[in-house]
Amino acid sequence: MAFPDFFEQVPNLTLRDPLAEVLGAAEDGIIEYRYSDAVKLAGHSCPTVAGAWLMASRALTLLYPDSLPERGNIRVELRAPQDAGTSGVVGAVLGLITGAAGEGGFKGLGGRHVRRDLLRFGVGLAADARFSRLDTGAAVLLDYHPEAVPPSPEMPPLMARVVGGVADDQERAQFARLWQDRVRRILLQHAADPTLVVVRTGE
């Protein structure tokens, strides 16, 4: 499976999952995620998937400044309903990384390692998303503004032709290249841009 080369330049996310350790799925419970894992889950790479990746990265860094983030110990809440826009895609990526799951998630072992109901949609928030540690209650709110990294001016007419099914091979190839170039810029050139992922305080 061949991905764009820049995928490998995106910093990986490493977490410790106590459930994975208990069940022998990963030595010491250490799990490393690559951006390509999020792409495999979503089935595509786009500004939405990239934004979910960056929000998770920023939140984990802030919630666990001195230790590995603990997968399964994080509640993720999204302001948008699950069926609104790209909210479901965002939730899926965040769930992959944090272990948070909806009502169909893992019930736990002996009352521990519960993942069910840690991923919630349609929550009244002052931001796009809130990540909360279950053990300490520490929380961080984040907004994602993909418009901070606009697409190439060539994109709108190309997208119209691709979506309309009238683009030729050259146009489709150019569209794909420009699409992923925007994702690349989001993940590599603007990852630390405070106008792209905005960290908010408050409840």
Phi, psi and omega in degrees: 000122184255123177251163173304143184302328185292343179305321183287347179272347180285125180304135178287162176246124181246130180227165172248125181247106181301327179294318178298325178291314181301319185269004176072022181279336181208133181301126183060012179074012184278122179235133180245129178251140175251158177303326180298334176295319178294323178294318178298320180295311183283334183086004180196165176242125184206173178301331178292312179296318178298319180294319177298319178299314181292321178298317178298315181300313181295316181296316181295321178297319182285323182281333181231070184291337187238011182205168176293137175300146181258108179293133183094354180250020187230127172267136179240124179238137180242140181291321184282147173298157185298328183266011180266123175052234182259016184301321180296322178294315178301313180299321180296316180293316179295325177293321177303312186286315187270341185088352180295136182226163178278205186292345178266009183285176183299134184279343179104173178237115180057034179084002179245163176063029179288132178249341183299139175066021175266351177245116186232143180243161176066033181270139179288098183235160174266017181206173179293322186211152173229131175249130182228135173283134180285332185278322184250343183082356178300139184220155175221139178250142183220147171241145178243128183237084181297339179295346176294340177236085186291156177286167175300146177301338179286344188295311185305311179293324178295317180297320179299320180288321179294311181296325180283354177076019182246001181287145175272180184300318181295319180292320178296319179295318179294320178300312181298319180296315180292324179299309181289334176296322177294318177300317179301314181296321178298312187280331186250313184276334186239015183303325181260009181292117183291348176270348179273304172247112184260122177271130183240154178251164180105181183263000000 
